[in-house]
Amino acid sequence: MVALDGPSGTGKTTAARRLASGLGAGYLDTGAMYRVATLAVLRAGVAEDDETAVAALVRRAGIGVGTDPAAPTARLDGADVSAQIRTEEVNRAVSAVSAVPQVRELLVAEQRKLIREAVESAGGVVVDGRDIGTVVAPDAPLKVFLTASADVRARRRSAQDAAEGRQSSPGTARESVERRDRLDSTRAVSPLRAADDAVLLDTSELTVEEVTAKLTELAEGRGLLGGEVAETRR
């Protein structure tokens, strides 16, 4: 298993999918699960700061994500919401919803189940998020914490928005990423931080291909090949 953590705009999601494909492993985007939960809260009109109501709603909601790196999916009550969870409305609300302790407890339990299933079916899994190496899978054999400057992450976010048909200036994008950083790193439960034994990787000056190459090198160095420990393949 490979645990990838870091703030938005570091390229971890794209790199995680590519790494999973290269290793022949499954892929889990834990952030998508929190986004689906947030979409459910928004659609129900529940106040984001009403922790009891938010937790009750998320407990009832049918939240599902696929673990195929070639075709990741996000579902709410059986419907594909992969596009809807990437809206600015969800961007602004996801930190508040994901900070609710009961929500994190529910989704971490589901994440661990999906990780076990992916390991059983694919032989390994690459998981990206914000608390994978510290909370979800602290025993992962490889933990990497991706970073990048705020300016670089803002440009990447603005470019991603444009590619997906949303309009945002670099200035607006920077405000968004810095707000998310502040909320995620200061929440009481599972704050965004690097695990003590994580490898730090600054992606500011790296292309996605270069980030993937470095991650692959790290995975191979830990004996993680084809989703399996190298010793089992000799």
Buried (B, 14 or more C-beta within 10 A) or exposed (E): BBBBBBBBBBBBBBBBBBBBBBBBBBBBBBBBBBBBBBBBBBBEEBEBEEBEBBBEBBEEBEBBBBBBBEEBBBBBEEEEBBEBBBBEEBBBBBBBBBBBEBBBEBBBEBBBEBBEBBBEEBBBBBBBBBBBBBBBBBEBBBBBBBBBBBBBBBBBBBBBBEEEEBEBEBEBBBBBBBEBBEBBEEBEBBBBBBBEEBBEBBBEEBEEEEBBBBBBEBBEEBBBBBBBBEEEEE
